[in-house]
């Protein structure tokens, strides 16, 4: 039992089947590492295989380009 928050699981629309790497303009002062996402001080973003997300929000169509944007956003 949890107190103060809810714990639940819901299916996602998309899940990575391989790692995705991209260089972005955000460059933190120190490397950030989580279970699914790494961002280093040079702006190298790594999103690991099995990361799940719901795609773009609002009236945006789920095209390949929009899915990449929603993933990195």
CNS distance restraints for C-alpha pairs under 8 A (distance, minus, plus):
assign (resid   2 and name CA) (resid   6 and name CA) 6.84 0.50 0.50
assign (resid   2 and name CA) (resid   7 and name CA) 7.36 0.50 0.50
assign (resid  12 and name CA) (resid  52 and name CA) 6.08 0.50 0.50
assign (resid  12 and name CA) (resid  53 and name CA) 5.70 0.50 0.50
assign (resid  12 and name CA) (resid  54 and name CA) 5.38 0.50 0.50
assign (resid  13 and name CA) (resid  52 and name CA) 7.60 0.50 0.50
assign (resid  13 and name CA) (resid  53 and name CA) 6.47 0.50 0.50
assign (resid  13 and name CA) (resid  54 and name CA) 4.91 0.50 0.50
assign (resid  13 and name CA) (resid  55 and name CA) 6.83 0.50 0.50
assign (resid  14 and name CA) (resid  52 and name CA) 5.60 0.50 0.50
assign (resid  14 and name CA) (resid  53 and name CA) 5.54 0.50 0.50
assign (resid  14 and name CA) (resid  54 and name CA) 6.03 0.50 0.50
assign (resid  14 and name CA) (resid  55 and name CA) 6.80 0.50 0.50
assign (resid  15 and name CA) (resid  49 and name CA) 7.73 0.50 0.50
assign (resid  15 and name CA) (resid  50 and name CA) 5.54 0.50 0.50
assign (resid  15 and name CA) (resid  51 and name CA) 5.52 0.50 0.50
assign (resid  15 and name CA) (resid  52 and name CA) 4.15 0.50 0.50
assign (resid  15 and name CA) (resid  53 and name CA) 6.47 0.50 0.50
assign (resid  16 and name CA) (resid  20 and name CA) 7.95 0.50 0.50
assign (resid  16 and name CA) (resid  48 and name CA) 7.37 0.50 0.50
assign (resid  16 and name CA) (resid  49 and name CA) 5.02 0.50 0.50
assign (resid  16 and name CA) (resid  50 and name CA) 4.98 0.50 0.50
assign (resid  16 and name CA) (resid  51 and name CA) 5.53 0.50 0.50
assign (resid  16 and name CA) (resid  52 and name CA) 6.51 0.50 0.50
assign (resid  17 and name CA) (resid  49 and name CA) 5.25 0.50 0.50
assign (resid  17 and name CA) (resid  50 and name CA) 6.02 0.50 0.50
assign (resid  18 and name CA) (resid  48 and name CA) 6.84 0.50 0.50
assign (resid  18 and name CA) (resid  49 and name CA) 4.43 0.50 0.50
assign (resid  18 and name CA) (resid  50 and name CA) 7.39 0.50 0.50
assign (resid  19 and name CA) (resid  46 and name CA) 6.97 0.50 0.50
assign (resid  19 and name CA) (resid  47 and name CA) 5.78 0.50 0.50
assign (resid  19 and name CA) (resid  48 and name CA) 4.42 0.50 0.50
assign (resid  19 and name CA) (resid  49 and name CA) 4.59 0.50 0.50
assign (resid  20 and name CA) (resid  46 and name CA) 5.82 0.50 0.50
assign (resid  20 and name CA) (resid  47 and name CA) 5.19 0.50 0.50
assign (resid  20 and name CA) (resid  48 and name CA) 6.42 0.50 0.50
assign (resid  20 and name CA) (resid  49 and name CA) 7.55 0.50 0.50
assign (resid  21 and name CA) (resid  44 and name CA) 7.15 0.50 0.50
assign (resid  21 and name CA) (resid  45 and name CA) 5.70 0.50 0.50
assign (resid  21 and name CA) (resid  46 and name CA) 4.64 0.50 0.50
assign (resid  21 and name CA) (resid  47 and name CA) 6.47 0.50 0.50
assign (resid  22 and name CA) (resid  44 and name CA) 6.00 0.50 0.50
assign (resid  22 and name CA) (resid  45 and name CA) 5.37 0.50 0.50
assign (resid  22 and name CA) (resid  46 and name CA) 6.78 0.50 0.50
assign (resid  23 and name CA) (resid  42 and name CA) 7.90 0.50 0.50
assign (resid  23 and name CA) (resid  43 and name CA) 5.34 0.50 0.50
assign (resid  23 and name CA) (resid  44 and name CA) 4.43 0.50 0.50
assign (resid  23 and name CA) (resid  45 and name CA) 5.81 0.50 0.50
assign (resid  24 and name CA) (resid  43 and name CA) 5.06 0.50 0.50
assign (resid  24 and name CA) (resid  44 and name CA) 6.38 0.50 0.50
assign (resid  24 and name CA) (resid  45 and name CA) 6.82 0.50 0.50
assign (resid  25 and name CA) (resid  43 and name CA) 5.90 0.50 0.50
assign (resid  26 and name CA) (resid  43 and name CA) 5.47 0.50 0.50
assign (resid  27 and name CA) (resid  39 and name CA) 7.85 0.50 0.50
assign (resid  27 and name CA) (resid  40 and name CA) 6.90 0.50 0.50
assign (resid  27 and name CA) (resid  41 and name CA) 4.89 0.50 0.50
assign (resid  27 and name CA) (resid  42 and name CA) 5.60 0.50 0.50
assign (resid  27 and name CA) (resid  43 and name CA) 4.59 0.50 0.50
assign (resid  28 and name CA) (resid  32 and name CA) 7.82 0.50 0.50
assign (resid  28 and name CA) (resid  39 and name CA) 7.72 0.50 0.50
assign (resid  28 and name CA) (resid  40 and name CA) 6.88 0.50 0.50
assign (resid  28 and name CA) (resid  41 and name CA) 5.14 0.50 0.50
assign (resid  28 and name CA) (resid  42 and name CA) 7.92 0.50 0.50
assign (resid  28 and name CA) (resid  43 and name CA) 7.43 0.50 0.50
assign (resid  29 and name CA) (resid  41 and name CA) 5.96 0.50 0.50
assign (resid  30 and name CA) (resid  40 and name CA) 6.76 0.50 0.50
assign (resid  30 and name CA) (resid  41 and name CA) 5.67 0.50 0.50
assign (resid  31 and name CA) (resid  38 and name CA) 7.43 0.50 0.50
assign (resid  31 and name CA) (resid  39 and name CA) 5.88 0.50 0.50
assign (resid  31 and name CA) (resid  40 and name CA) 4.27 0.50 0.50
assign (resid  31 and name CA) (resid  41 and name CA) 5.61 0.50 0.50
assign (resid  32 and name CA) (resid  38 and name CA) 5.55 0.50 0.50
assign (resid  32 and name CA) (resid  39 and name CA) 5.15 0.50 0.50
assign (resid  32 and name CA) (resid  40 and name CA) 6.18 0.50 0.50
assign (resid  33 and name CA) (resid  37 and name CA) 6.08 0.50 0.50
assign (resid  33 and name CA) (resid  38 and name CA) 4.40 0.50 0.50
assign (resid  33 and name CA) (resid  39 and name CA) 6.59 0.50 0.50
assign (resid  34 and name CA) (resid  38 and name CA) 6.13 0.50 0.50
assign (resid  36 and name CA) (resid  47 and name CA) 5.75 0.50 0.50
assign (resid  36 and name CA) (resid  48 and name CA) 5.00 0.50 0.50
assign (resid  36 and name CA) (resid  49 and name CA) 7.63 0.50 0.50
assign (resid  36 and name CA) (resid  50 and name CA) 7.91 0.50 0.50
assign (resid  36 and name CA) (resid  51 and name CA) 6.07 0.50 0.50
assign (resid  37 and name CA) (resid  45 and name CA) 7.25 0.50 0.50
assign (resid  37 and name CA) (resid  46 and name CA) 5.62 0.50 0.50
assign (resid  37 and name CA) (resid  47 and name CA) 4.65 0.50 0.50
assign (resid  37 and name CA) (resid  48 and name CA) 6.24 0.50 0.50
assign (resid  38 and name CA) (resid  44 and name CA) 7.87 0.50 0.50
assign (resid  38 and name CA) (resid  45 and name CA) 5.73 0.50 0.50
assign (resid  38 and name CA) (resid  46 and name CA) 5.07 0.50 0.50
assign (resid  38 and name CA) (resid  47 and name CA) 6.67 0.50 0.50
assign (resid  39 and name CA) (resid  43 and name CA) 6.20 0.50 0.50
assign (resid  39 and name CA) (resid  44 and name CA) 5.57 0.50 0.50
assign (resid  39 and name CA) (resid  45 and name CA) 4.53 0.50 0.50
assign (resid  39 and name CA) (resid  46 and name CA) 6.46 0.50 0.50
assign (resid  40 and name CA) (resid  44 and name CA) 5.46 0.50 0.50
assign (resid  40 and name CA) (resid  45 and name CA) 6.84 0.50 0.50
assign (resid  47 and name CA) (resid  51 and name CA) 6.98 0.50 0.50
assign (resid  53 and name CA) (resid  71 and name CA) 6.92 0.50 0.50
assign (resid  55 and name CA) (resid  62 and name CA) 6.72 0.50 0.50
assign (resid  55 and name CA) (resid  66 and name CA) 7.82 0.50 0.50
assign (resid  55 and name CA) (resid  67 and name CA) 5.54 0.50 0.50
assign (resid  55 and name CA) (resid  70 and name CA) 5.56 0.50 0.50
assign (resid  55 and name CA) (resid  71 and name CA) 6.83 0.50 0.50
assign (resid  56 and name CA) (resid  60 and name CA) 6.09 0.50 0.50
assign (resid  56 and name CA) (resid  61 and name CA) 7.37 0.50 0.50
assign (resid  56 and name CA) (resid  62 and name CA) 6.56 0.50 0.50
assign (resid  56 and name CA) (resid  66 and name CA) 6.47 0.50 0.50
assign (resid  56 and name CA) (resid  67 and name CA) 6.24 0.50 0.50
assign (resid  56 and name CA) (resid  69 and name CA) 7.67 0.50 0.50
assign (resid  56 and name CA) (resid  70 and name CA) 4.92 0.50 0.50
assign (resid  57 and name CA) (resid  70 and name CA) 7.93 0.50 0.50
assign (resid  60 and name CA) (resid  66 and name CA) 7.53 0.50 0.50
assign (resid  61 and name CA) (resid  66 and name CA) 7.16 0.50 0.50
assign (resid  62 and name CA) (resid  66 and name CA) 5.93 0.50 0.50
assign (resid  62 and name CA) (resid  67 and name CA) 5.94 0.50 0.50
assign (resid  63 and name CA) (resid  67 and name CA) 6.02 0.50 0.50
assign (resid  64 and name CA) (resid  68 and name CA) 6.36 0.50 0.50
assign (resid  65 and name CA) (resid  69 and name CA) 6.43 0.50 0.50
assign (resid  66 and name CA) (resid  70 and name CA) 6.08 0.50 0.50
assign (resid  67 and name CA) (resid  71 and name CA) 6.01 0.50 0.50
assign (resid  68 and name CA) (resid  72 and name CA) 6.28 0.50 0.50
assign (resid  69 and name CA) (resid  73 and name CA) 5.88 0.50 0.50
